[in-house]
Amino acid sequence: MTYLLGVDVGTTATKAVVVDEPGTVLAVGSSAYGFDTPRPLWAEQDPDLWWTATQEAIRSAIKQAGSDGSQIASIGLTGQMHGLVLLDAARRPLRPALLWNDQRTEEQCDFMRATVGRERLIEITGNDALTGFSAPKMLWVRRHEPEIYARARHALLPKDYLRLQLTGELATDKAGASGTQLFELADRDWSPELLSALDIDPALLPPTHEGTEITGAVTEAAAKATGLAVGTPVVAGGGDQAANAVGIGVVDPSSMALSLGTSGVVFAATDQPDHDPRGRVHAFCHAVPDRWHMMGVMLSAAGSLRWFRDTLAPGVSFAELSAEAEQAPPGCDGLIFLPYLSGERTPHPDPNARGGFIGLTVRHTRAHLVRAIMEGVAFGLKDGLDLMRTAGLAEVGEIRASGGGTASPLWRQILADILETDIVTVNTTEGAAYGAAMLASVAAEVNDTVSEAAGRWVHVTRTSRPSTADYSAHHRLFAEQYTILKPTFDTQTKLASAES
């Protein structure tokens, strides 16, 4: 039997998943670590934590699968996007990696808009400059740590530092690279125009590859460290959101995913580089060859419900809270929740946005509060979906949902009602790591294409259909929410005009 291995380098843990030819998960290994916040809004991590954790996770997964490592035919990599790992001439880290959630680069984002032009920046990359992206981080290091920047010879994404340890090769995937904001979305490669305008040496950046392409093979040293066989091919893989979409079968045009974890994501695969001209939703290359995707990201989705539980209902399970919320009517008798507890990205790119309950009265109960959170998050995701539709997204027949929040039947139904689309769950639950294994299966010739792999391995398990009886209440609530937020929209429009 041929096995595939998917490895996901996350923010707090690395996961390794062993999958067999029919797509069954045989084993999962995981190893956790932390990250540092040396100053407010900063987030850094020692890259060698990832390599240590990867060795532990792979060894654990191989042992659980009852394999000696030789059955692993191919390895796919995925992981946190937008981070920055700077290496010296000896390919050793010069400083801790700056992570995706590091917010120190507001000044550098302004510099990028002023230098390139906001409209041109969005036209090239599909995105406005955001503090989380890799390019502003490079400019920050150049400005504030010039001695380190002067010694830098290579700039990698987190998962690609792991690739270097496994194979000795410098490479990245096109999905992850398009999240650096140095990438030409339409051409699927580094942008000479941006690199020239920002005075970034192209030699710092690794070659880019499609997600299913082989980028190197496991070295003797890496084999000894992990238990893998020498020469095992390692494919390019993809950034975590793209790989997660692959893992639940969202690979062909007009297929769509929704992730309801701590953050919330709506993700749509496309066959061309569509983007919002104002940059309010993200546009990146997909991990699937000749595919792109649009993506709306809200920072506090199921995280909003966790905050409520931990703060106001400690010890109560999420299942109990969801059951209570079923007693409240759609629209929660006029109660609105704005889910901006951590600032926001889509459609309000504002780290200073704040959340709140609006319309509280003495008749509102905990059931109303919980349902209002669920509805507020659903409306936030609808904001992103509507922008994607405006940018050219074709209508979809279903949205494939994953993440802890989708365990609630009520929340799935609310999403179906507000998004006006079937919400389905699938049989795969290992997310990005599973998607990375699926990409690896093409290189191993277990599947001919990613679409074939998705068709064979991924199946719908549950469906929540829109309930027309609830539409009117939900859409009245959305209109009320829009009225409350209109000053925010106007402010963003004025800022965008001023920047242009």
Secondary structure, 3 states (H helix, E strand, C coil): CCEEEEEEECCCEEEEEEEECCCCEEEEEEEECCCECCCCCCCEECHHHHHHHHHHHHHHHHHHCCCCCCCEEEEEEEECCCCEEEECCCCCECCCEECCCCCCCHHHHHHHHHHHCHHHHHHHHCCCCCCCCHHHHHHHHHHHCHHHHHHCCEEECHHHHHHHHHHCCCCEEHHHHCCCCCEECCCCEECHHHHHHCCCCHHHCCCEECCCCEEEECCHHHHHHHCCCCCCEEEEEEEHHHHHHHHCCCCCCCCEEEEECCCEEEEEEECCCCCCCCCCCEEEECCCCCCEEEEEEECCCHHHHHHHHHHHCCCCCHHHHHHHHCCCCCCHHHCEEECCCCCECCCCCECCCCCEEECCCCCCCHHHHHHHHHHHHHHHHHHHHHHHHHCCCCCCCEEEEECHHHHCHHHHHHHHHHHCCEEEEECCCCHHHHHHHHHHHHHCCCCCCHHHHHHHHCCEEEEECCCHHHHHHHHHHHHHHHHHHHHHHHHHHHHHHHHC
